[in-house]
Amino acid sequence: MFSSITRHDVCRTTRHALHSLRYDGSFLLEFLKHPATVGSIWPSGTALSKRLVEAVPGTGDGLIIDLGAGSGPVSGWLLRSGVQAGRIIAIDSLAGFARHFAARCPGVEFVVGDARELGSLLDRIAPGRKVSAIISSLPLRAFPAQLARAIVEEAGAVTRERGGVFVQFSYALWMRYPLARYGLTPDTASVVWKNLPPARVEVYTARDSAPARTPVRSKPHRQRIAQTMAYGLRHAKCRKGCFSIKRTLSTAPKKRLCRFFG
């Protein structure tokens, strides 16, 4: 998996990331002001931006929505790839990025708006136009569950109505298609190892019908993990194969806990 990555690749990726941090002062400033909204101290790297753009279907002339556009790394790579500025609509909730984005991506429309209202925003600025892709750079894992669900379901509604795919990246490499529970159909996925940190890019398509609206509950596994940890700490001196201790947590296999904590 890592055989194709050389020391030169690591040094070059680190250098690009540090250069972006130094050059893109507006991104760092907005992160300091709104850390939960921005979600990262530097924008998407070159390798990640390129991979996100490669996920856009090559046919058609529909709109490409840069959701969570920030200072414009994805829109900038779209322009470098030959996409006309008129096809790109950049949306971000923070107006502080607007000036830097305009300098980086001339001719691209930058809209200050809420991703939960994506459909109404497009009805206002691009009525009737088809969509080729929605590229999201939003830190959905950092958002409350209700907010993340509202954003993804709105994007799904837009792709059902106007077409296109939904592209999302995450630094949680171990998670496989987490947005499928919000009504999207997994398509393809890849890992950008040359990004700092490495990122997983996933492409989704919308299902034919909207998902059922069910309440988002807090993650039940967190409570179980806490109980399991407490059980293990109480019996930290227990060794593998010990079955004499009374079981206090019926849902946690004792043998596994002894193997883990022993």
PyMOL commands that set and color helices and strands:
alter all, ss='L'
color gray80, all
select helices_A, chain A and resi 7-23+25-33+35-38+46-54+73-80+85-87+95-104+115-125+140-142+145-162+178-182+220-234+254-261
alter helices_A, ss='H'
color red, helices_A
select strands_A, chain A and resi 63-67+88-92+109-112+131-136+165-170+184-192+199-206
alter strands_A, ss='S'
color yellow, strands_A
deselect
rebuild
show_as cartoon
